[in-house]
Amino acid sequence: MPPKTQIDAFGAISLTGFALLLAFNQVVIKVTNDGLQPIFFAALRSVGGALLIYGWIRWRGLELTLPRATVPAGLLIGAAFAFEFICLFLALDLTTVTRTSVIFYTMPLWLALAAHVLIPGERLTRMKSAGLILAFAGVVVAMVSRGGATGQGALLGDLFALGAAMGWAGIALIVRTTALKTVRPEVQLLWQLVVSAPILLVAAPFFGPVLREPSLIHWAGLGFQIVAVVSAGFLFWFWLLTIYPASSVAAFAFFAPVFGVGLGWLMLGEPVGPGILIALVLVSAGLILINRPAPKPA
């Protein structure tokens, strides 16, 4: 498909579907955590995903050489990937999908703040600054308004969700500011999976027994993560980025927390009180402003 200058019907449906996949992914993680210890679950996902992505690269005959200049950045992005998913999987083990979705998808907030300092030409505009304020206010409201999530464990889960958002922003920042930006997206993803797998495997025993009486549904959840999310889902996302403008693709980010809250309520029966709804509105509005392209000069 040739590159396009704006989102068409296929792009809108695809990006909305991808946002729905990411939201459903959090429900799958929440359920699978009941049978597999979260960090061990994340480690198995990285191992399985690395094997499938490597097979995909070989099958397509894509370039797999790793320039020496990319090795430090590759190790760093793999460590950031491990940190992100340690935080995300623990967050979904300790608190609700609805709360995690609102906090985790504030990633563009932290990326915009870091880019303002570290990337020339990406200064904060008034519109982006307003978006940052709204999204940050949403995080504060979500963490202050406990809703159905109570206790120190739930608060810790919120903090882990916040750490996961910052880890995700760190990954995006590494890609944009290091030699890794010269490498194909599939190879970037392979770096993240290959480096994170041993880190997660080593870390897993420190978080308790690696198995929690898993049943078929938990192994199915692991398979879904490996095949539908880490492999097919991310490759589809990268493919969309080659067709549509990145700013237009990013504009659909606000759907993910909306779908996450909706699926948490619909599929898991999680409470959605006024506090989480207010936080969702603030975060979604903030994401729209942060991702809105700057007006072109006349």
ROTIVO-663069 format. One record per residue (C-alpha): residue in three letters; x, y, z. Coordinates in steps of 0.1 Angstrom, whole numbers, plus 5000, padded with zeros to 4 digits. Example, Ala and Ser with C-alpha at 12.3 -4.5 7.8 and 13.67 -1.06 7.14 Angstrom:
2
ala512349555078/ser513749895071/
//
This chain:
298
met500050005000/pro501550344990/pro502150605017/lys499250845024/thr499151205036/gln496151165058/ile494150895076/asp491550715054/ala488750475063/phe491150175064/gly493650365086/ala490950485110/ile489450135114/ser492949975117/leu494150225144/thr490950195163/gly491249825162/phe494849835174/ala493750055203/leu491049805212/leu493649525210/leu495949715234/ala493049755258/phe491949395256/asn495649305261/gln495449445296/val492449235304/val494448935292/ile497449015314/lys495149065344/val493548725339/thr496748545331/asn498448685362/asp496148455382/gly498048155368/leu501448275360/gln503648495382/pro503748845364/ile507448865358/phe507748505347/phe504848565324/ala506548865309/ala509748665305/leu508048385286/arg506348645264/ser509648805255/val511148465247/gly508248355225/gly508048695208/ala511748705201/leu511548365183/leu508548465162/ile510048805153/tyr513348645143/gly511448395122/trp509548675105/ile512748865097/arg514348555082/trp511248465063/arg510948815048/gly514748825040/leu515149145059/glu518449295070/leu519449165104/thr522949305107/leu523549515138/pro525949805134/arg528349825163/ala527250175170/thr523750045178/val524849785204/pro524850015235/ala521450165225/gly520149815219/leu521149705254/leu519650015269/ile516349985251/gly516149615261/ala516649715297/ala513949985294/phe511649735278/ala512149495308/phe511549775332/glu508349885315/phe506749545316/ile507949455351/cys506049765361/leu502949705339/phe502549335348/leu502849415385/ala500449705382/leu497849475366/asp498449225394/leu497849485421/thr495249715409/thr492449735383/val492549745345/thr490550065346/arg493050245368/thr496050105350/ser494750215316/val494250575326/ile497650605342/phe499750395317/tyr498550575286/thr499850905299/met503050805282/pro502951095257/leu502951335286/trp506351205299/leu507751175264/ala506751535255/leu508451665288/ala511651465280/ala511651565244/his511351935254/val514651905272/leu516551645251/ile515451675215/pro516152005196/gly513152135178/glu510551965200/arg509852245224/leu506552255242/thr503952475226/arg501052635244/met498752365231/lys501052085242/ser501552255276/ala497752265281/gly497551905272/leu500351815297/ile498451995324/leu495251815317/ala496851475314/phe498851525346/ala495651645364/gly494051325352/val496851115368/val496451305401/val492651255401/ala493050885393/met495550825421/val493651035447/ser490250885438/arg490550525450/gly487150405437/gly487050025441/ala490749985445/thr491850025481/gly494849935503/gln498549975499/gly498749715472/ala496349915449/leu498350235455/leu501550055447/gly499849925415/asp499050285405/leu502750375411/phe503850075390/ala501450185362/leu503150525363/gly506550365362/ala505450165331/ala504350485314/met507650645320/gly509550325308/trp507550335276/ala508350695271/gly512050605277/ile511950345249/ala510550605225/leu513150855235/ile516050595230/val514850525195/arg514650885186/thr517951005201/thr520350715195/ala521850525166/leu519050275169/lys516850505148/thr518850385117/val517750025123/arg514549865109/pro511549875134/glu511449485134/val515149475145/gln514449745172/leu511649515185/leu513949215184/trp516549395204/gln513949475231/leu512649115233/val516148945232/val517649175259/ser514649185281/ala514148805282/pro517148715304/ile516649015326/leu513048915333/leu513948545337/val516648635363/ala514248875381/ala511248645382/pro512248425412/phe512548735434/phe508848795430/gly507648455444/pro506748115428/val506748145390/leu503547925387/arg500248005404/glu498347685395/pro497947775358/ser495047635338/leu494347625300/ile493047985300/his496248115315/trp498447935288/ala496048065262/gly496548415275/leu500348365272/gly499948245236/phe497648545228/gln500348775242/ile503148625221/val501248585188/ala498548855187/val500249135207/val504049115207/ser504348975172/ala501449035149/gly500149345167/phe503449535169/leu504449445134/phe501049575121/trp501549895141/phe504949945125/trp503449875090/leu500850145096/leu503550385105/thr505150335071/ile501850435054/tyr500250715075/pro501851025091/ala503150955126/ser501251255140/ser497951125126/val498650775140/ala499450915174/ala496151105175/phe494350775180/ala496250715213/phe493450855233/phe491250565223/ala493350315243/pro492550435278/val488850475269/phe488750115257/gly490749995287/val488250145311/gly485350015292/leu486649655289/gly487749655326/trp484149745335/leu482449515309/met484649205311/leu485949205347/gly483149395365/glu485549655378/pro483949965394/val484050285374/gly483250575397/pro483050945391/gly486750985399/ile488050745373/leu485650895347/ile486951245354/ala490551125352/leu489750945319/val488251265304/leu491251475315/val493851225302/ser492051175269/ala491751555264/gly495351595273/leu496451325248/ile494451495220/leu496251825226/ile499651675230/asn499351475198/arg497651755178/pro500051875150/ala501252225151/pro499452465126/lys501452515094/pro502552875088/ala500553065062/
//
